[in-house]
Amino acid sequence: MSDRPYNMLFLCTGNSARSILAESIMNKLGEGKFHAFSAGSRPNGKVNPLALDLLKQLDFPTEGLRSKSWDEFAGPGGIPFDFIITVCDNAAGETCPVWPGMPITAHWGIPDPAAVKGTEPERKAAFTQAFKALDGRIRRFLSLPIASIDQICIKERMDAIGKTHDAS
């Protein structure tokens, strides 16, 4: 598909937790082969501190992570994305902008850890669970022979990854 690193965008509504986790995971695990970004349809303007704490604790990159609108990436002159993955059901159901590059899209729904109410340990556990689910899906994605299979097959495999039930 490409002789440059693949560009991947993870979308959510608020761009404060799940899409941020996915961006960091992909940038670490796919380093040199992928350049990941994240954005939200209605960003809340700040990254959830529990997401940042977990990433730091697990030695994943946090520099430059910020909550931003998908408008930064849409339309002419935007980054040509190869892959776009929605990680929340709200963003998956919204009318997305036109993306440069005709990306392959998939939905990998993950429960929102930021929506969990309860004690701090319960909230941290929700972030850990979201991280593990995204980490597993991204690892499965990275194991695909992307350079040697066609776009339809990649799309089918991406969709299948999104339907996996991740262990807790």
C-alpha positions as CSV (number, residue, x, y, z in Angstrom):
1,M,0.0,0.0,0.0
2,S,2.7,2.5,0.9
3,D,6.4,3.1,1.0
4,R,6.0,5.6,3.9
5,P,4.8,4.9,7.4
6,Y,1.0,4.3,7.4
7,N,-1.1,7.1,8.9
8,M,-3.8,5.9,11.3
9,L,-6.5,8.0,13.0
10,F,-8.4,6.9,16.1
11,L,-11.7,8.7,16.6
12,C,-13.9,9.1,19.6
13,T,-16.4,11.7,20.7
14,G,-14.4,13.5,23.4
15,N,-10.9,12.5,22.4
16,S,-9.9,12.3,26.1
17,A,-9.4,8.6,26.9
18,R,-9.9,5.7,24.4
19,S,-8.7,7.4,21.2
20,I,-5.8,8.9,23.2
21,L,-4.8,5.5,24.6
22,A,-5.0,4.0,21.1
23,E,-2.8,6.8,19.6
24,S,-0.1,6.2,22.2
25,I,-0.2,2.4,21.9
26,M,0.0,2.4,18.1
27,N,2.8,5.0,18.1
28,K,4.9,2.8,20.4
29,L,4.1,-0.7,19.0
30,G,4.0,0.4,15.4
31,E,7.0,2.8,15.6
32,G,8.6,3.2,12.2
33,K,5.7,1.6,10.4
34,F,2.7,3.6,11.6
35,H,2.1,7.2,12.6
36,A,-1.0,7.4,14.8
37,F,-3.2,10.4,15.6
38,S,-6.4,10.8,17.5
39,A,-9.3,13.2,17.4
40,G,-12.9,13.7,18.5
41,S,-16.1,14.8,17.0
42,R,-16.8,16.9,20.0
43,P,-13.5,17.1,21.9
44,N,-13.7,18.1,25.5
45,G,-10.4,20.0,25.4
46,K,-8.3,17.9,27.8
47,V,-6.9,14.5,28.1
48,N,-8.2,12.5,31.0
49,P,-5.5,12.5,33.7
50,L,-6.1,8.8,34.4
51,A,-5.3,8.0,30.8
52,L,-2.1,9.9,31.0
53,D,-1.1,8.3,34.4
54,L,-1.7,4.8,33.0
55,L,0.3,5.5,29.9
56,K,3.2,6.9,31.9
57,Q,3.0,4.0,34.3
58,L,3.3,1.5,31.4
59,D,6.0,3.5,29.7
60,F,4.0,4.6,26.7
61,P,4.5,8.0,25.1
62,T,2.4,10.9,26.3
63,E,4.2,13.9,24.9
64,G,2.1,15.9,22.5
65,L,-1.2,14.1,23.4
66,R,-4.1,16.5,23.4
67,S,-7.8,16.5,22.9
68,K,-8.6,17.9,19.5
69,S,-11.3,18.1,16.9
70,W,-11.4,15.8,13.8
71,D,-11.7,19.0,11.8
72,E,-8.0,19.4,12.2
73,F,-7.5,16.4,9.9
74,A,-10.5,16.7,7.5
75,G,-10.7,18.1,4.0
76,P,-8.2,19.1,1.4
77,G,-4.7,19.5,2.5
78,G,-5.2,17.1,5.5
79,I,-3.0,14.1,6.3
80,P,-3.7,11.3,3.9
81,F,-4.9,8.6,6.2
82,D,-4.5,4.9,5.4
83,F,-6.7,3.7,8.3
84,I,-9.4,5.3,10.5
85,I,-10.8,3.4,13.5
86,T,-13.6,4.6,15.6
87,V,-13.3,3.4,19.2
88,C,-16.7,4.6,20.6
89,D,-20.2,3.9,19.4
90,N,-21.2,7.6,19.3
91,A,-18.4,8.6,16.8
92,A,-19.1,5.5,14.7
93,G,-22.7,6.6,14.3
94,E,-21.9,10.2,13.4
95,T,-21.5,11.6,9.9
96,C,-17.8,11.9,9.5
97,P,-15.9,14.5,7.5
98,V,-14.4,13.7,4.1
99,W,-11.0,12.2,4.8
100,P,-8.0,12.7,2.4
101,G,-6.4,9.5,1.2
102,M,-9.5,7.2,0.9
103,P,-8.7,5.4,4.2
104,I,-9.8,1.9,5.2
105,T,-12.2,2.3,8.1
106,A,-13.3,0.0,10.9
107,H,-15.1,0.3,14.3
108,W,-13.5,-1.1,17.4
109,G,-16.0,-0.2,20.1
110,I,-14.5,0.0,23.6
111,P,-16.5,0.9,26.8
112,D,-15.7,4.4,27.9
113,P,-13.5,4.3,31.0
114,A,-14.1,8.0,31.6
115,A,-17.8,7.3,32.1
116,V,-17.2,5.0,35.0
117,K,-18.3,6.4,38.3
118,G,-17.0,5.0,41.6
119,T,-13.9,4.8,43.6
120,E,-10.6,5.8,42.2
121,P,-9.5,2.1,42.1
122,E,-12.7,1.3,40.1
123,R,-12.0,4.1,37.7
124,K,-8.4,3.1,37.3
125,A,-9.5,-0.5,36.6
126,A,-11.8,0.8,33.8
127,F,-8.8,2.6,32.2
128,T,-6.7,-0.5,32.5
129,Q,-9.4,-2.7,30.9
130,A,-9.7,-0.2,28.0
131,F,-6.0,-0.1,27.6
132,K,-5.7,-3.9,27.5
133,A,-8.6,-4.2,24.9
134,L,-7.0,-1.6,22.7
135,D,-3.5,-3.1,23.1
136,G,-4.8,-6.5,22.1
137,R,-6.6,-5.2,19.1
138,I,-3.7,-3.1,17.9
139,R,-1.3,-6.1,18.3
140,R,-3.6,-8.2,16.2
141,F,-3.8,-5.4,13.6
142,L,0.0,-5.1,13.5
143,S,0.3,-8.8,12.9
144,L,-1.6,-8.5,9.6
145,P,0.5,-8.8,6.4
146,I,-0.7,-5.4,5.3
147,A,1.8,-5.0,2.4
148,S,0.8,-8.4,0.9
149,I,-3.0,-8.4,1.1
150,D,-5.6,-6.3,-0.7
151,Q,-7.7,-3.6,0.8
152,I,-10.9,-5.6,0.9
153,C,-9.1,-8.3,2.9
154,I,-7.6,-5.7,5.3
155,K,-11.0,-4.2,5.8
156,E,-12.5,-7.6,6.6
157,R,-9.8,-8.4,9.1
158,M,-10.0,-4.9,10.7
159,D,-13.8,-5.4,11.2
160,A,-13.1,-8.9,12.7
161,I,-10.6,-7.4,15.1
162,G,-13.3,-4.9,16.2
163,K,-15.7,-7.8,17.0
164,T,-13.2,-9.7,19.3
165,H,-14.1,-10.0,22.9
166,D,-11.0,-9.0,24.8
167,A,-10.1,-10.8,28.0
168,S,-10.4,-8.7,31.2
